[in-house]
Each structure stands twice: as structure tokens, then as C-alpha cells.
Amino acid sequence: MVDVFLEFMLGPMRAIGDYYFEHQMLFNAIVIGGALYKLASGKKRHEREAENCN
């Protein structure tokens, strides 16, 4: 039943969803890695700015 709704709503775009679900570990690892990198680089930048102000 869910497949019928997805097929109706997504149509030809369903192939993109299938590809994502097959490779979701890779995509999720990239997203989480990017978020962790952004957090780590943001903390270093704030530490440098604080040192420059003093």
C-alpha cells in the first residue's frame, strides 16, 4: 500500500529515493562528517578570535 502512494507521489523521481536507500550509510556518513568538521572548525575560529581580542 505504501509503495502505491510513493509511486503516485514521486513518479519517476522514485529511482533517486531507491538509490539513496541503497547507499544511505555512505551519504549519512558524509553529512555527519561535514557537520562535525564545521563544529570543530567553528570552535577553533572562536578561540582565535578570543585570543586576538585580548
N, CA and C of each residue as an Amber inpcrd file, in Angstrom:
protein
   162
   0.8250000  -1.1870000   0.0000000   0.0000000   0.0000000   0.0000000
   0.8730000   1.2560000   0.0000000   1.9350000   1.2590000   0.8130000
   2.8310000   2.4090000   0.8540000   3.5320000   2.5810000  -0.4890000
   3.9100000   1.4650000  -1.1190000   4.5620000   1.5430000  -2.4290000
   3.6690000   2.2240000  -3.4520000   2.3730000   1.9770000  -3.4040000
   1.4430000   2.5980000  -4.3450000   1.4280000   4.1090000  -4.1460000
   1.3780000   4.5710000  -2.8950000   1.3820000   6.0060000  -2.6240000
   2.6940000   6.6560000  -3.0610000   3.8060000   6.0070000  -2.7610000
   5.0950000   6.5560000  -3.1670000   5.2130000   6.6380000  -4.6790000
   4.7750000   5.6090000  -5.3560000   4.8300000   5.5970000  -6.8200000
   3.9630000   6.7170000  -7.3940000   2.8050000   6.9490000  -6.8090000
   1.9120000   8.0010000  -7.2850000   2.4940000   9.3900000  -7.0240000
   3.0410000   9.6100000  -5.8230000   3.5260000  10.9370000  -5.4590000
   4.8710000  11.2700000  -6.1060000   5.7620000  10.3130000  -6.1890000
   7.1120000  10.5920000  -6.6830000   7.2900000  10.3200000  -8.1700000
   6.5610000   9.3760000  -8.6820000   6.6560000   9.0520000 -10.1020000
   8.0690000   8.6580000 -10.4940000   8.6180000   9.2950000 -11.5390000
   9.9610000   8.9210000 -11.9990000  11.0740000   9.2850000 -11.0170000
  10.7930000  10.1350000 -10.0540000  11.8060000  10.5080000  -9.0630000
  12.0340000   9.4000000  -8.0460000  11.2720000   8.3640000  -8.1180000
  11.3940000   7.2400000  -7.1760000  12.7520000   6.5640000  -7.2800000
  13.3550000   6.6060000  -8.4670000  14.6670000   5.9880000  -8.6550000
  15.7230000   6.6700000  -7.7830000  15.5980000   7.9730000  -7.5960000
  16.5490000   8.6970000  -6.7450000  16.4240000   8.2200000  -5.3060000
  15.2070000   8.0290000  -4.8400000  14.9950000   7.5250000  -3.4920000
  15.5370000   6.1180000  -3.3110000  15.3460000   5.2830000  -4.3140000
  15.8830000   3.9250000  -4.2480000  17.4070000   3.9410000  -4.1650000
  18.0320000   4.8010000  -4.9660000  19.4910000   4.9170000  -4.9470000
  19.9710000   5.3760000  -3.5700000  19.2600000   6.3640000  -3.0040000
  19.6300000   6.8530000  -1.6760000  19.5290000   5.7340000  -0.6440000
  18.4430000   4.9880000  -0.6490000  18.2620000   3.9380000   0.3530000
  19.2930000   2.8360000   0.2070000  19.7620000   2.5840000  -1.0110000
  20.8060000   1.5710000  -1.2050000  22.1440000   2.0370000  -0.6500000
  22.3940000   3.3510000  -0.6800000  23.6880000   3.8890000  -0.2860000
  23.5820000   4.8590000   0.8890000  22.5970000   4.6910000   1.7410000
  22.3600000   5.6730000   2.7940000  23.4700000   5.7220000   3.8380000
  24.1770000   4.6380000   4.0720000  25.2850000   4.6770000   5.0330000
  26.3700000   5.6350000   4.5540000  26.6750000   5.6080000   3.2810000
  27.6920000   6.4980000   2.7200000  27.2330000   7.9500000   2.8000000
  26.0140000   8.2320000   2.3470000  25.5130000   9.6070000   2.3540000
  25.4000000  10.1600000   3.7720000  24.9120000   9.3600000   4.6950000
  24.7750000   9.8220000   6.0800000  26.1360000  10.0650000   6.7160000
  27.1160000   9.2290000   6.3930000  28.4650000   9.4280000   6.9260000
  29.0570000  10.7330000   6.4100000  28.8150000  11.0600000   5.1480000
  29.3210000  12.3100000   4.5800000  28.6710000  13.5110000   5.2670000
  27.3770000  13.4540000   5.4750000  26.6640000  14.5700000   6.1100000
  27.1180000  14.7560000   7.5570000  27.2170000  13.6710000   8.3050000
  27.6450000  13.7590000   9.7050000  29.0910000  14.2230000   9.7870000
  29.9460000  13.7160000   8.9030000  31.3370000  14.1610000   8.8810000
  31.4540000  15.6450000   8.5910000  30.6680000  16.1400000   7.6510000
  30.6760000  17.5710000   7.3380000  30.2080000  18.4080000   8.5160000
  29.1860000  17.9480000   9.2060000  28.6790000  18.6830000  10.3700000
  29.7200000  18.7060000  11.4930000  30.3770000  17.5890000  11.7330000
  31.4070000  17.5500000  12.7760000  32.5870000  18.4380000  12.4150000
  32.9740000  18.4490000  11.1380000  34.0630000  19.3230000  10.6850000
  33.6980000  20.7870000  10.8950000  32.4690000  21.1400000  10.5520000
  32.0130000  22.5340000  10.7110000  32.0170000  22.9330000  12.1910000
  31.5680000  22.0350000  13.0700000  31.5880000  22.3280000  14.5020000
  33.0140000  22.5070000  15.0090000  33.9190000  21.6300000  14.6020000
  35.2970000  21.6970000  15.0750000  35.9880000  22.9460000  14.5550000
  35.7880000  23.2860000  13.3040000  36.4520000  24.4740000  12.7530000
  35.8490000  25.7490000  13.3380000  34.5760000  25.7340000  13.6780000
  33.9490000  26.9060000  14.2890000  34.4950000  27.1840000  15.6750000
  34.7590000  26.1480000  16.4510000  35.3140000  26.3270000  17.7940000
  36.7240000  26.8870000  17.7160000  37.5240000  26.4060000  16.7660000
  38.8860000  26.9080000  16.6320000  38.8810000  28.3760000  16.2310000
  37.9670000  28.7520000  15.3580000  37.8790000  30.1320000  14.9090000
  37.5110000  31.0470000  16.0750000  36.5610000  30.6120000  16.9090000
  36.1550000  31.4170000  18.0560000  37.2930000  31.5510000  19.0670000
  38.0790000  30.4970000  19.2450000  39.2140000  30.5600000  20.1630000
  40.2490000  31.5620000  19.6570000  40.5280000  31.5650000  18.3440000
  41.4860000  32.5140000  17.7740000  40.9850000  33.9470000  17.8940000
  39.6980000  34.1550000  17.6670000  39.1450000  35.4940000  17.7820000
  39.2200000  35.9880000  19.2230000  38.9830000  35.1030000  20.1780000
  39.0620000  35.4900000  21.5890000  40.4900000  35.8620000  21.9680000
  41.4860000  35.1350000  21.4390000  42.8810000  35.4370000  21.7250000
  43.2820000  36.7790000  21.1200000  42.7620000  37.0830000  19.9410000
  43.1030000  38.3340000  19.2770000  42.4900000  39.5380000  19.9740000
  41.3680000  39.3570000  20.6230000  40.7080000  40.4640000  21.3230000
  41.4560000  40.8470000  22.5840000  42.1360000  39.9080000  23.2190000
  42.8360000  40.1750000  24.4870000  44.1550000  40.7720000  24.2490000
